[in-house]
Amino acid sequence: MKIKVKIQDEVFDVEVGNIQSRPIPVEIQGKKFEVWPVEENLPCGPEVHTTTTASITHNLQNQPVPQASSSAVANSSKQVRAPIPGVIVEISVKVGDTVSYGQELCVLEAMKMKNSIRSCREGMIAQIFIAGGEQVQQGKVLMEYSEEGK
């Protein structure tokens, strides 16, 4: 996908590769970069709004680029809730698993699109309240972290 981006008063030609891959390949003014999306205040429930930014970890010519710290965006919520109504098509973790920030917990399909529900914090999964194939409503508690996993 080719787009033009205006930063301050300068316009840049940007070509974005597959946004589902990690890292996302991006070409800016002919220079290739690998970009990692970063969710600020990644929600554990539908009531929290997020701002998505991108952090460039390094470009493909191996030139160093400063990185953003993911620890600054950790969330302490104990529950993981469905952000939208849909059907659970995959559960990627089990009770007792230790998960890291951004790790996929499950996949929820809504309107023929698969949505990865990712961990909004580090911790251990204490309970799972869903099963594969289950229809869930927005706001339903999908999983819960243990208190020790902060």
C-alpha positions in Angstrom: 0.0 0.0 0.0 1.5 3.4 -1.0 0.6 6.5 1.0 1.9 10.0 1.4 2.6 11.1 5.0 3.0 14.8 6.0 5.2 15.4 9.0 5.4 19.1 9.9 5.6 20.7 6.5 7.4 17.9 4.6 5.6 15.2 2.6 7.0 11.6 2.4 6.2 8.8 0.1 5.7 5.6 2.2 5.1 2.1 0.9 3.7 -0.2 3.6 4.0 -4.0 3.2 1.9 -6.7 4.8 0.4 -5.1 8.0 -0.3 -8.6 9.4 3.4 -9.6 9.4 5.8 -8.7 12.3 7.8 -6.7 11.8 5.9 -4.7 9.1 8.2 -3.9 6.1 8.0 -0.2 5.2 9.9 1.8 2.6 10.2 5.6 3.2 11.7 7.7 0.5 13.5 4.7 -0.9 14.9 3.5 2.4 13.7 0.2 3.9 12.7 -0.2 7.5 11.1 -2.8 9.7 8.3 -1.4 11.9 6.8 -2.8 15.0 3.3 -1.5 15.9 3.1 -0.4 19.5 -0.2 -0.2 21.4 -0.3 2.5 24.0 -2.5 1.5 26.9 -3.4 -1.8 25.2 -6.9 -2.5 26.4 -8.0 -5.5 28.4 -11.6 -4.5 27.8 -13.8 -2.7 25.4 -14.1 0.4 27.6 -10.5 1.5 27.0 -9.5 3.4 23.9 -6.1 3.0 22.4 -3.7 5.0 20.3 -1.6 3.0 17.8 1.8 4.2 17.0 4.7 2.5 15.2 8.2 2.0 16.5 11.0 1.5 14.0 13.4 -1.0 15.5 16.0 -1.0 12.7 16.1 -0.5 9.0 17.0 -3.2 6.5 20.4 -1.6 5.9 21.3 -2.4 9.5 21.6 1.3 10.6 20.7 1.7 14.3 17.3 3.3 15.1 16.2 4.1 18.7 13.6 1.8 20.2 10.6 2.5 22.3 10.2 0.6 25.5 7.1 -1.6 25.8 7.3 -1.5 29.6 6.1 2.0 29.5 2.8 0.9 28.1 2.0 -2.0 30.5 -1.5 -2.4 31.8 -2.4 -3.8 35.2 -6.0 -4.9 34.5 -6.7 -8.5 35.7 -9.3 -9.4 33.1 -9.2 -9.8 29.3 -12.5 -8.8 27.7 -13.9 -9.2 24.2 -13.5 -5.8 22.4 -16.3 -6.7 19.9 -18.9 -9.5 19.5 -17.8 -12.5 17.6 -16.8 -16.2 17.6 -13.7 -17.6 19.3 -11.9 -19.6 16.6 -8.6 -20.3 18.5 -7.3 -20.2 22.0 -3.5 -19.8 22.1 -2.8 -20.2 25.8 -3.9 -22.4 28.7 -4.4 -21.9 32.4 -1.0 -21.6 34.1 0.8 -20.2 31.0 3.0 -17.2 31.6 2.4 -14.6 28.9 4.3 -11.5 27.8 3.1 -8.1 26.7 1.6 -8.3 23.2 1.4 -12.2 23.1 -1.6 -13.6 21.3 -4.1 -15.1 23.7 -6.9 -16.0 21.4 -8.4 -15.2 18.0 -11.9 -13.8 17.7 -13.7 -13.8 14.4 -16.1 -11.0 13.7 -17.7 -10.1 10.3 -15.4 -12.7 8.6 -12.3 -11.0 9.9 -10.0 -12.7 12.4 -8.9 -10.5 15.3 -5.9 -11.4 17.5 -6.7 -10.7 21.2 -3.3 -9.9 22.7 -2.0 -9.7 26.2 -2.1 -6.2 27.7 0.5 -7.1 30.3 2.9 -9.7 31.5 1.5 -12.3 33.8 0.1 -15.8 34.3 -3.3 -17.0 33.0 -5.4 -18.0 36.0 -8.7 -18.7 34.3 -10.1 -19.1 30.8 -13.8 -18.5 30.5 -14.2 -19.4 26.8 -14.1 -22.3 24.4 -13.3 -22.7 20.7 -16.4 -22.0 18.6 -18.1 -20.0 21.4 -20.1 -16.9 20.4 -19.2 -14.0 22.7 -20.6 -10.6 23.2 -18.7 -7.3 23.5 -17.3 -6.9 27.1 -17.5 -10.6 28.0 -14.6 -11.7 30.2 -12.5 -14.1 28.1 -9.6 -14.7 30.5 -8.2 -13.6 33.9 -4.6 -13.1 35.1 -3.5 -14.3 38.5 -2.4 -11.7 41.0 1.1 -13.2 41.3 1.7 -12.5 37.6 2.0 -8.7 37.9 
